[in-house]
Amino acid sequence: MRTDPPNSGSELELLSGFLDFLRETVLLKTEGLSREQFARPHPPSTLTLGGLLNHLALVEDWWFRVNFLDLPHVEPWDAVDWATDPEFEFRTAADLEPDELRTRYREAAARSRAVVAQAASLDEPTARPPREGGSRSLRWVLIHMIEETGRHAGHADLLREAIDGTTGE
């Protein structure tokens, strides 16, 4: 069930509320579909709803656990040779059941929420600095994930409509 983001609150409550709203929106777009529908691309794009959901699970773990806390990847990401298989999450999604992909994403989002909950402040820097130098904060990570998840929610909306005509929030 999708919960509207709060109308007011602290910056952390607002950022977290909007990110959760978008996470739930993406999941809503995937409900009631078969494995075949999850794996169906819509040319000219090769993007699938399954690949999109798997990608979002990966980026949740990457930004909050790996980048912010400098923790190792969890399964299945820890066994991937990203240099030789940079599209792993998109390529392998067709091998998984929709419920498995939704669970993977929900669990990744739960791990991300736990990271945010234990952080000292939104100004806390990421453990891994950007390649280009400088620093990023938890605030930056949350805003980035709102942008990333929102963009992919739009993709999911179009993919879902192409699959079965379902439209709406």
N, C-alpha and C positions, 0 to 999 in steps of 0.2 A: 504494500500500500504506500502510495506516495503522500508525503507530508509537505505542505507548503512551507517555504522558508519563513523565518520570523520577520515580522514587520519592524521590529526594533530589538535592541540588545547590544551586547558588547561586540566589538569588531570580530572577535573569535567566534561568537555565536552566529553572527551574520554570515561570515565566510563559510563556516562549517555547515550552516543550514542551507545555503545555496548549493554547496557542493553535494550534500546529501540529496537535495531535490533533483539535481541533475543525474546523480547515480541512479536514483529510483526511476527517473524518466527513461534512461537507457534500458534498465531492466524491464520496464513496462513495455517497451517496443519489442521485446523478445518473447513475451509470454504467448503460449499457445501454438508455437511453431514446431514443426518436425525437424529432425536432423537434416533432412534433405533441404528444407527451406533455410535452415541456418547456414548451410554450405553453398547456397546458390548465389553466384555472382550476377551482376547486372551490367553487361558490357555497355560502354567500353571499359568500365572499372572492373577490377578483380576483387574488390572489397566485398566481404560477406558479413552478415550480422554476427556469425560465430567468430570470425577473425577479429572483428571490431571489439567484441566482448573480451576475447582473449588478450587483445592488445591493451585494453583498459585495465585488465587485471595486472598485466606486466607493469604498466606505467604507474599504477598505484604503489606497487612494491618498490619500483625503481626510485620514485621521488621521495617517498616517505621513509622507507627502511634503508635502502642502499645509499641514496644520496644524502638524506638528512641525518641519519644516524650512523652511516658507514657500517651497516650490518651486511652480511653476505646475503645473496639471493636465496629465497626459499624454493622448494620444488614447484614446478618443474624447471624454473628458470636457472637454477644452480648448475644444471647439467648441460646447458646449451653452450655451444661454441659460437658465440655471436659473430665472430670474425668470418666464419665460413657459412653461417646460416642466419643472416641478419633479419630475415622475414619469418623466423621460426614460429612466432605466435600467430601469424596470419596463415602460414602454410599448414600447421598442424591442427588448427581448429576444426577442420572437417572430420577429423578422426575422433572427435569427442561428442558426447551426447549434450543436447542443450542444457539439461539440468546440471551436468558437470561444469559446463562453462559458466552458468549463472552462479553456481556455488563457488567456483574459483573467484569470480568477481566479487561476490558478497564477502568472502573471507579476506580478500585483499583489501577491500574497503574497511572491514573491521580492524585489520592490522593497522591501516592508516589512521583510523580514528584513535586507536590506542597510542600511537606515536604522538599525535596532536595533544591528547589528554595529558601525557607525561611531560610535555615541553614546558620549559620555564616561562617563555613568552613568545609572542609572534616575532620578536626581534632576534630570537636565537638563530645563530648562523647554521647553515648546513655544514655537516662534517666534511663533505667533499666540496672544495671550491670549484667554481666554473673553470673550464679549460682556458678561457680568455682572461682569467684573473679576476680579482675582486672577490666579492662574497655574495651569497644569497641568504635570505632569511626564511624562516617558516612561513611568514606572511607571503613572501614571493612564491613559495611552493604551493600554498593554498590557492593563491590567485591563478597561478599557472594551471593547476589542476581544474579549477573552475573553467578556465578557457578551453583546456584540452577536452574535458568531459562534455562541455557545452557544444563544442564543434562536432564531436562524435555523436552527440545526441541528435544533432541535425542530420548527420549521415544516416543514423539508425532510422530516423523518421522517413527519409526518402527510400531507404532499402525496404523497410516494412511496407510502405505503400506499394512498391513495385512487386512485392511478394504476393500480397493478398488484398490490396486496396485499403487496408486499415490506415486511417488518418486520425489526427487529433493529438492532444497533448501526450 
